[in-house]
């Protein structure tokens, strides 16, 4: 029994070996391997190449199509055949939306969302129809490798395939004809894509769509061979301005595939080691755990070693032997040293130029005053729009730029790659690193290194820029302060000249006005006294007002003269002993009539005994009169005048219950020509120099001003001397 079983197993194995040695199956497996290598290689550049991404995605169903056809032809198992046949029909159906999306990507057109969703729904429905047992595929003969198909479902499948294929050809043909008129270089690419889809579509339609419908399954292996047209298409997509870029892409894919296959073999080998003995040991036997531990101890380091070896090999291929670690190390060293902005950029450029072997490398910061520009602000704005509007990070390669104006600007300035510099504080683009083509053409791997360089340098670039901005701001501020100070000096000189002219004018005017005014006062007083004849009482009253107004005018002129003397430093005061009680009492007698006229009660209080001061009687009398006069005008009911001794000093204070001085005006109250904001409404004829003169007279006499005020409650003015 066992001998017969072994004989049948050997016969089945030799039969399977004979099928595997069939040239048709060998071609399909070679095609699958080529597609796998191309697909992996295209995926390695897909993050920066939209066409490579869609072609790599399309290779997935095309690979499974050719692979499942080969597996079906080599299969001797009915169960496996029932899996392989639906699988390759589903793969062919999935190829339809993949090719459509790829065509839109290749022709730089956008597919609408509704069209994309509709195409995917129809494809899903077709695939569902294929997997229903007995509906699409009625029967499969594993010995003759023939599948019997249902006419109506297969007709639906064929119609879907043909309509999609014709739409694909029409879209590519239209784009090719447009490019033929405008751009011969692009037209050659579209012509290659058009020929590729025509060959793949015609071969697949004839040998895998029409002939199987009539029961001819002997030639289904020819249909997938049309997929060899993906090789020139992939080479065109992977070809860049770098020499041998496509070859490098596919060698990279080959390396990934080989190392991936080695990894699978290692995992399979370890699995066999683990699972083999476990059939013969108890599940709780310690031997089981020892075997598993040893297997894992072998598997994990091996996988990591394969990954390290693969990365090393790919780096070696991509970088022509240049060491990324050394570049990053040199960047860190430059960043750690103290540099000015210009020296910092110069060191970075020199290190990158030495590492990459480019014609030039530059750093552009998006700030007009601190940037190291490539060539003018126009390119800077285009670089800014290129990186700011980009939805994903990473380096930007010239060949991937779709905007015609930006592309032409990059070509004009010989820029091959642009890498954004992302700010660490606000996560915004603050500048770019730009590289020209390498002397041996550019490799995309350098763009990946530049992203890491940007990350290392970003905080130091921002710090250097901020330092430069602060330094420039300080320099500008110093210049502006110097200029403004000079302007203020010039303006101050002019103001001093004007002030001197004003003082001279006031002095001249005051002197010239005093003489006629004295005559007017004298003659008016003589008329009132009857020196020129008897005067009626009414006339005497008018003449009295004239004398009073004249004396007020004379007092104002005296104040103006004092102002000019104070400003010029020519104010001279007599030093004599004065009976201050008598002086204040005399002036209160004269001012009481005015107080009564305004409805004010004027009260004078003083210490008993004689109170004497040393000073200028005329100016002190003037100060006493001005303070009491102001209290009468700005008070309400009661004005209190107090005079008292405080040790060796005499204190004179006038208190009123009037409107007070606003808090904002108090600090400027004793300055020249200043009046409180609420005083002008009550006394619009004031000159604003009385308090200024009083303050200077008191301080010149060795005293100091007394002032307290609360708006709405009254004020205290006075001095101690």
HULIN-V754661 format. One record per residue. N is the residue number from 1. RES is the residue in one small letter. SS is DSSP state (@ for helix, = for strand, . for the rest). D_CENTER is the distance of its C-alpha to the mean C-alpha in Angstrom with 2 decimals. Layout:
BEGIN
n->[N/N]
res->[RES/RES]
ss->[SS/SS]
d_center->[D_CENTER/D_CENTER]
END
This chain:
BEGIN
n->[1/2/3/4/5/6/7/8/9/10/11/12/13/14/15/16/17/18/19/20/21/22/23/24/25/26/27/28/29/30/31/32/33/34/35/36/37/38/39/40/41/42/43/44/45/46/47/48/49/50/51/52/53/54/55/56/57/58/59/60/61/62/63/64/65/66/67/68/69/70/71/72/73/74/75/76/77/78/79/80/81/82/83/84/85/86/87/88/89/90/91/92/93/94/95/96/97/98/99/100/101/102/103/104/105/106/107/108/109/110/111/112/113/114/115/116/117/118/119/120/121/122/123/124/125/126/127/128/129/130/131/132/133/134/135/136/137/138/139/140/141/142/143/144/145/146/147/148/149/150/151/152/153/154/155/156/157/158/159/160/161/162/163/164/165/166/167/168/169/170/171/172/173/174/175/176/177/178/179/180/181/182/183/184/185/186/187/188/189/190/191/192/193/194/195/196/197/198/199/200/201/202/203/204/205/206/207/208/209/210/211/212/213/214/215/216/217/218/219/220/221/222/223/224/225/226/227/228/229/230/231/232/233/234/235/236/237/238/239/240/241/242/243/244/245/246/247/248/249/250/251/252/253/254/255/256/257/258/259/260/261/262/263/264/265/266/267/268/269/270/271/272/273/274/275/276/277/278/279/280/281/282/283/284/285/286/287/288/289/290/291/292/293/294/295/296/297/298/299/300/301/302/303/304/305/306/307/308/309/310/311/312/313/314/315/316/317/318/319/320/321/322/323/324/325/326/327/328/329/330/331/332/333/334/335/336/337/338/339/340/341/342/343/344/345/346/347/348/349/350/351/352/353/354/355/356/357/358/359/360/361/362/363/364/365/366/367/368/369/370/371/372/373/374/375/376/377/378/379/380/381/382/383/384/385/386/387/388/389/390/391/392/393/394/395/396/397/398/399/400/401/402/403/404/405/406/407/408/409/410/411/412/413/414/415/416/417/418/419/420/421/422/423/424/425/426/427/428/429/430/431/432/433/434/435/436/437/438/439/440/441/442/443/444/445/446/447/448/449/450/451/452/453/454/455/456/457/458/459/460/461/462/463/464/465/466/467/468/469/470/471/472/473/474/475/476/477/478/479/480/481/482/483/484/485/486/487/488/489/490/491/492/493/494/495/496/497/498/499/500/501/502/503/504/505/506/507/508/509/510/511/512/513/514/515/516/517/518/519/520/521/522/523/524/525/526/527/528/529/530/531/532/533/534/535/536/537/538/539/540/541/542/543/544/545/546/547/548/549/550/551/552/553/554/555/556/557/558/559/560/561/562/563/564/565/566/567/568/569/570/571/572/573/574/575/576/577/578/579/580/581/582/583/584/585/586/587/588/589/590/591/592/593/594/595/596/597/598/599/600/601/602/603/604/605/606/607/608/609/610/611/612/613/614/615/616/617/618/619/620/621/622/623/624/625/626/627/628/629/630/631/632/633/634/635/636/637/638/639/640/641/642/643/644/645/646/647/648/649/650/651/652/653/654/655/656/657/658/659/660/661/662/663/664/665/666/667/668/669/670/671/672/673/674/675/676/677/678/679/680/681/682/683/684/685/686/687/688/689/690/691/692/693/694/695/696/697/698/699/700/701/702/703/704/705/706/707/708/709/710/711/712/713/714/715/716/717/718/719/720/721]
res->[x/x/x/x/x/x/x/x/x/x/x/x/x/x/x/x/x/x/x/x/x/x/x/x/x/x/x/x/x/x/x/x/x/x/x/x/x/x/x/x/x/x/x/x/x/x/x/x/x/x/x/x/x/x/x/x/x/x/x/x/x/x/x/x/x/x/x/x/x/x/x/x/x/x/x/x/x/x/x/x/x/x/x/x/x/x/x/x/x/x/x/x/x/x/x/x/x/x/x/x/x/x/x/x/x/x/x/x/x/x/x/x/x/x/x/x/x/x/x/x/x/x/x/x/x/x/x/x/x/x/x/x/x/x/x/x/x/x/x/x/x/x/x/x/x/x/x/x/x/x/x/x/x/x/x/x/x/x/x/x/x/x/x/x/x/x/x/x/x/x/x/x/x/x/x/x/x/x/x/x/x/x/x/x/x/x/x/x/x/x/x/x/x/x/x/x/x/x/x/x/x/x/x/x/x/x/x/x/x/x/x/x/x/x/x/x/x/x/x/x/x/x/x/x/x/x/x/x/x/x/x/x/x/x/x/x/x/x/x/x/x/x/x/x/x/x/x/x/x/x/x/x/x/x/x/x/x/x/x/x/x/x/x/x/x/x/x/x/x/x/x/x/x/x/x/x/x/x/x/x/x/x/x/x/x/x/x/x/x/x/x/x/x/x/x/x/x/x/x/x/x/x/x/x/x/x/x/x/x/x/x/x/x/x/x/x/x/x/x/x/x/x/x/x/x/x/x/x/x/x/x/x/x/x/x/x/x/x/x/x/x/x/x/x/x/x/x/x/x/x/x/x/x/x/x/x/x/x/x/x/x/x/x/x/x/x/x/x/x/x/x/x/x/x/x/x/x/x/x/x/x/x/x/x/x/x/x/x/x/x/x/x/x/x/x/x/x/x/x/x/x/x/x/x/x/x/x/x/x/x/x/x/x/x/x/x/x/x/x/x/x/x/x/x/x/x/x/x/x/x/x/x/x/x/x/x/x/x/x/x/x/x/x/x/x/x/x/x/x/x/x/x/x/x/x/x/x/x/x/x/x/x/x/x/x/x/x/x/x/x/x/x/x/x/x/x/x/x/x/x/x/x/x/x/x/x/x/x/x/x/x/x/x/x/x/x/x/x/x/x/x/x/x/x/x/x/x/x/x/x/x/x/x/x/x/x/x/x/x/x/x/x/x/x/x/x/x/x/x/x/x/x/x/x/x/x/x/x/x/x/x/x/x/x/x/x/x/x/x/x/x/x/x/x/x/x/x/x/x/x/x/x/x/x/x/x/x/x/x/x/x/x/x/x/x/x/x/x/x/x/x/x/x/x/x/x/x/x/x/x/x/x/x/x/x/x/x/x/x/x/x/x/x/x/x/x/x/x/x/x/x/x/x/x/x/x/x/x/x/x/x/x/x/x/x/x/x/x/x/x/x/x/x/x/x/x/x/x/x/x/x/x/x/x/x/x/x/x/x/x/x/x/x/x/x/x/x/x/x/x/x/x/x/x/x/x/x/x/x/x/x/x/x/x/x/x/x/x/x/x/x/x/x/x/x/x/x/x/x/x/x/x/x/x/x/x/x/x/x/x/x/x/x/x/x/x/x/x/x/x/x/x/x/x/x/x/x/x/x/x/x]
ss->[./@/@/@/@/@/@/@/@/@/@/@/@/@/@/@/@/@/@/@/././@/@/@/@/@/@/@/@/@/@/@/@/@/@/@/@/@/@/@/@/@/@/./@/@/@/./@/@/@/@/@/@/@/@/@/@/@/@/@/@/@/@/@/@/@/@/@/@/@/@/@/./././@/@/@/@/@/@/@/@/@/@/@/@/@/@/@/@/@/@/@/@/@/@/@/@/@/@/@/@/@/././././././@/@/@/@/@/@/@/@/@/@/@/@/@/@/@/@/@/@/@/./././././=/=/=/=/=/././././=/=/=/=/./@/@/@/@/@/@/@/@/@/@/@/@/@/@/@/@/@/@/@/@/@/@/@/@/@/@/@/@/@/@/@/@/./@/@/@/@/@/@/@/@/@/@/@/@/@/@/@/@/@/@/@/@/@/@/@/@/@/@/@/@/@/@/././././././@/@/@/@/@/@/@/@/@/@/@/@/@/@/@/@/@/@/@/././././././@/@/@/@/@/@/@/@/@/@/@/@/@/@/@/@/@/@/@/@/@/@/@/@/@/@/@/@/@/@/@/@/@/@/./././././././@/@/@/@/@/@/@/@/@/@/@/@/@/@/@/@/@/@/@/@/@/@/@/@/@/@/@/@/@/@/@/@/@/@/././././@/@/@/@/@/@/@/@/@/@/@/@/@/././././@/@/@/@/@/@/@/@/@/@/@/@/@/@/@/@/./=/././=/=/=/=/=/./././././././././././@/@/@/@/@/@/@/@/@/@/@/@/./././././././=/=/@/@/@/./././@/@/@/@/@/@/@/@/@/././././=/=/=/=/=/=/././././././=/=/=/=/=/=/=/././=/./././././@/@/@/@/@/@/@/@/@/@/@/@/@/@/@/@/@/@/@/@/@/@/@/@/@/@/@/@/@/@/@/@/@/@/@/@/@/@/@/@/@/@/@/@/@/@/@/@/@/@/@/@/@/@/@/@/@/@/@/@/@/@/@/@/@/@/@/@/@/@/@/@/@/@/@/@/@/@/@/@/@/@/@/@/@/@/./././././././@/@/@/@/@/@/@/@/@/@/@/@/@/@/@/@/@/@/@/@/@/@/@/@/@/@/@/@/@/@/@/@/./././././././=/=/=/=/@/@/@/@/@/@/@/@/@/@/@/@/@/@/@/@/@/@/./././=/=/=/=/=/=/./././././=/=/=/=/./@/@/@/@/@/@/@/@/@/@/@/@/@/@/@/@/@/@/./././=/=/=/=/=/=/=/=/=/././=/=/=/=/=/=/=/=/././././././@/@/@/@/./././././././././././././././././././././././@/@/@/@/@/@/@/@/@/@/@/./././=/=/=/=/=/=/=/./././=/=/=/=/=/=/=/.]
d_center->[81.24/78.63/79.93/79.43/75.93/75.01/76.56/74.55/71.30/72.08/72.99/69.70/67.75/69.55/69.03/65.29/65.27/67.14/64.59/61.72/63.50/63.67/61.94/60.22/58.54/57.70/55.93/53.93/52.92/52.00/49.91/48.19/47.51/46.14/43.85/42.65/41.83/40.11/38.13/36.95/36.05/34.07/32.19/31.17/29.23/28.34/24.67/24.01/27.02/27.47/31.13/31.91/30.54/32.80/35.75/35.46/35.41/38.45/40.29/40.43/42.95/44.72/45.24/46.62/48.83/50.51/50.72/52.39/54.80/55.84/56.19/58.30/60.58/61.02/61.46/64.88/63.84/64.07/61.42/58.90/59.83/59.02/55.51/54.95/56.12/53.79/50.96/51.27/51.68/48.52/46.68/47.88/46.74/43.22/43.06/43.14/39.68/38.20/39.67/38.55/34.91/35.25/36.79/33.94/31.45/33.72/34.19/30.49/31.33/29.85/32.35/32.36/31.89/35.41/36.99/35.34/36.40/39.86/40.37/39.45/41.80/44.64/44.14/44.26/47.45/49.05/48.31/49.75/52.86/53.31/53.29/55.87/59.13/61.85/59.90/58.27/60.20/63.82/65.09/64.29/67.01/65.81/68.76/68.43/64.63/64.90/63.07/64.68/62.17/62.50/62.77/60.77/57.71/57.66/57.92/54.85/53.03/54.19/53.25/49.69/49.42/50.93/48.90/45.62/46.84/47.87/44.51/42.79/45.14/44.79/40.98/41.06/43.98/42.31/39.18/41.49/43.48/40.46/39.11/42.64/42.56/39.08/38.14/40.93/38.71/36.99/40.40/41.86/39.26/39.88/43.60/43.41/41.63/44.24/47.13/45.77/45.49/48.88/50.58/49.04/49.73/53.29/54.36/52.93/54.41/57.87/58.32/56.30/56.53/59.82/62.21/61.55/62.33/65.86/66.21/65.45/63.32/64.61/61.92/58.78/57.72/57.25/54.47/51.78/52.73/51.03/47.77/48.39/46.80/43.45/43.93/43.56/40.79/38.89/39.60/38.18/34.98/34.55/35.42/32.61/32.81/33.67/37.40/38.92/35.61/37.51/40.18/37.68/36.01/39.39/40.60/37.52/38.52/42.06/40.99/39.00/42.01/44.55/42.79/42.15/45.85/46.84/44.81/46.59/49.92/49.26/48.36/51.47/53.64/52.57/53.03/56.54/57.38/56.26/57.84/61.08/62.70/61.41/63.97/66.69/65.50/65.25/61.76/62.28/63.70/61.80/62.14/59.59/56.91/57.78/57.42/54.07/52.76/53.98/52.53/49.06/49.32/49.94/47.45/44.23/44.46/45.57/42.59/40.18/42.18/42.00/38.21/37.92/40.43/38.72/35.31/37.09/38.95/35.93/34.01/37.13/37.36/33.76/33.23/36.58/37.13/34.04/32.89/29.27/30.04/31.11/27.94/25.75/28.31/28.15/24.33/24.72/27.53/25.62/22.71/25.36/27.00/26.19/24.86/23.53/20.49/22.87/25.25/22.65/21.41/25.07/26.11/23.50/24.50/28.13/27.93/26.21/28.63/31.50/30.53/29.73/32.16/29.93/30.58/27.34/23.99/21.10/17.61/15.25/12.33/10.21/11.79/15.22/16.95/16.24/15.91/18.90/19.19/21.30/23.01/21.55/18.55/19.64/19.07/15.68/14.62/16.38/14.74/11.24/12.71/14.52/11.90/9.09/12.07/13.69/14.69/15.57/14.82/17.31/18.56/19.19/22.75/23.98/26.76/24.53/22.57/24.10/22.70/25.61/23.96/21.28/24.11/26.37/23.83/23.45/27.25/27.80/25.76/27.27/24.09/24.93/21.88/18.11/16.26/12.46/11.39/9.19/8.06/10.69/9.51/6.30/7.08/4.22/6.22/7.03/10.42/13.52/17.08/19.66/23.30/26.38/29.16/31.30/34.73/36.09/33.44/30.22/30.05/27.30/27.78/26.10/22.87/23.05/23.74/20.78/18.47/20.24/20.12/16.32/16.28/18.87/17.38/13.69/14.47/16.96/14.94/12.30/15.46/17.17/14.52/14.41/18.19/18.53/16.53/18.75/21.78/21.23/20.61/23.83/25.66/24.70/25.62/28.93/29.72/28.99/31.09/33.81/33.84/33.88/36.55/38.63/38.27/39.30/42.24/43.36/42.94/44.82/47.60/47.92/47.95/50.58/52.66/52.38/53.25/56.26/57.32/57.03/59.08/61.65/61.80/62.27/64.92/66.82/66.56/67.67/70.64/71.71/71.43/73.32/76.57/77.08/75.72/78.27/80.99/79.84/79.85/83.28/84.97/83.53/84.86/88.25/88.48/87.67/90.38/92.95/93.58/93.86/95.70/95.49/92.12/91.70/89.69/87.00/86.70/86.69/83.74/81.74/82.66/81.54/78.08/78.02/78.84/76.21/73.47/74.58/74.34/70.79/69.90/71.47/69.43/66.17/67.22/68.02/64.52/63.01/65.23/64.13/60.45/61.09/63.08/60.38/57.65/59.89/61.11/64.69/65.30/68.53/69.99/73.55/74.24/77.18/78.35/77.83/79.26/75.97/77.59/79.90/77.09/74.91/78.00/79.01/75.62/75.48/78.87/77.56/74.30/75.94/77.12/73.55/72.36/75.15/74.24/70.65/71.95/70.78/72.83/72.88/73.81/74.52/74.80/75.59/77.01/80.78/82.26/81.38/77.74/77.32/74.30/73.95/72.14/72.39/74.36/73.22/69.46/69.79/71.83/69.12/66.48/68.69/69.33/65.64/64.52/67.37/66.92/63.18/64.10/66.69/64.25/61.27/63.26/64.70/68.05/68.79/68.16/69.13/69.95/70.48/71.80/72.28/72.64/70.22/71.96/72.12/69.73/70.30/67.77/67.76/65.62/65.51/64.07/63.41/62.28/60.24/56.69/55.13/52.21/48.58/46.56/43.98/46.84/48.80/47.08/47.91/51.36/53.48/51.63/53.29/53.40/51.33/52.45/51.04/49.29/52.02/54.93/54.86/55.72/58.96/59.99/58.45/60.86/59.58/58.66/56.22/58.06/60.61/58.49/57.09/60.69/61.81/59.04/59.87/63.63/63.37/61.14/63.38/66.32/64.78/63.63/60.43/59.19/59.24/56.80/55.74/54.52/53.16/52.14/54.75/57.18/58.47/58.31/60.22/60.68/62.90/63.35/65.16/67.24]
END
